[in-house]
């Protein structure tokens, strides 16, 4: 009951868009006739090409949600080991060789990098996932390096090396566990950033077709009829915002709970 009160608001905000993204397509009929654009009828009326807007909401969350989750996971799977290796390197030149190329990626605006890579690699969900992971990778690596630097020079780590401890115990058990709070604090922000980046890519027509059933595409394409059928724009926009706010609330509560229970 206490956990429900603690995570309730954020959990509800997350649950609604996640459930729609995962199970919404199951409730969409196979054949839905098209009517004129921005006409009343149904729950939300029709969209810019005459499709049922509610059906587009039910089928439009998978790209935004799943790509953001997969891209964030990919950025951490690559960025955390990269940053830890740079922090624990005994030679400074090795640290510089690992981190300086990432500064070049950080110097390029994320949307510009998104458009450039998409122009070279083409469109597709997998391409979009890889691009978003690549954009987040340098930040994750830098945060991981900063969190591991103090641990890399600690007497405890030197003692573990002298005792011949395995790399698993050094890097995963000791360093990984010590970095967990920092990474957990960053994860909520990083996932929210990935979510908005995927939405921005869909808004720009990168990664998904311009008429795809996608929440961000709905916001972009239906804005011309905002005063005729505002729900076709408002509902997908609210779902994206709720997911972002809910993620941050849940992670903030989780970090606060861990701090309260620690001795």
GIRA-V94294 format. One record per residue. NEAR is the number of other ideal C-beta (glycine too) atoms within 12 Angstrom. D_LAST is the distance of its C-alpha to the last C-alpha in whole Angstrom. Layout:
BEGIN
near d_last
NEAR D_LAST
NEAR D_LAST
END
This chain:
BEGIN
near d_last
7 23
11 20
13 20
12 23
13 23
21 20
24 22
18 25
20 27
29 26
26 27
20 30
26 31
34 31
22 32
27 35
38 36
28 35
23 37
34 40
34 40
20 39
18 41
27 44
21 46
15 47
18 48
23 51
15 54
10 56
9 59
22 59
15 62
19 62
20 63
18 63
22 61
28 59
23 60
19 59
23 58
24 55
18 52
31 52
32 55
31 56
46 55
30 57
25 59
25 60
38 57
34 55
43 52
29 50
32 50
44 49
42 46
33 45
33 46
44 45
41 41
33 41
40 42
49 40
41 36
27 37
40 38
44 35
31 33
28 35
41 35
38 31
24 30
27 33
41 32
33 29
18 30
25 32
40 31
38 27
26 29
32 31
39 29
38 27
27 30
34 32
34 28
34 29
22 32
15 34
12 37
13 37
12 40
16 38
25 35
15 38
15 40
27 37
29 36
19 39
17 41
31 38
15 39
11 42
30 41
22 38
13 42
18 43
14 43
29 41
22 44
18 46
30 45
39 45
25 48
18 49
27 48
32 49
17 52
14 52
20 50
15 52
25 50
19 48
29 45
21 44
25 45
42 43
35 40
29 41
41 41
45 38
37 36
32 38
41 38
44 34
35 34
32 34
35 31
41 29
39 30
33 29
35 26
42 25
34 27
24 25
31 22
37 23
25 25
18 22
30 21
31 24
16 25
19 22
12 23
21 20
28 23
17 26
14 25
23 24
21 28
11 29
13 28
10 30
19 27
13 28
19 28
13 26
19 23
29 24
28 24
18 22
19 20
28 18
36 20
27 20
20 16
25 15
35 18
25 17
21 15
29 18
34 21
27 19
22 20
33 23
34 24
28 25
25 27
41 29
38 29
31 31
28 33
44 34
43 35
35 37
41 39
48 40
41 41
36 43
41 44
42 46
33 47
27 49
23 50
41 48
39 47
35 49
17 52
20 53
21 54
32 51
35 49
42 46
47 44
42 45
41 48
49 49
37 48
31 50
34 53
39 53
23 52
19 56
29 57
21 54
13 56
22 58
35 55
22 52
31 49
44 50
34 48
25 46
32 44
44 43
30 42
25 40
38 38
41 37
26 36
33 34
42 33
33 31
27 30
32 28
36 27
28 25
25 24
31 22
29 20
24 19
28 18
25 16
25 14
19 13
19 12
17 10
14 9
12 8
11 6
10 4
5 0
END
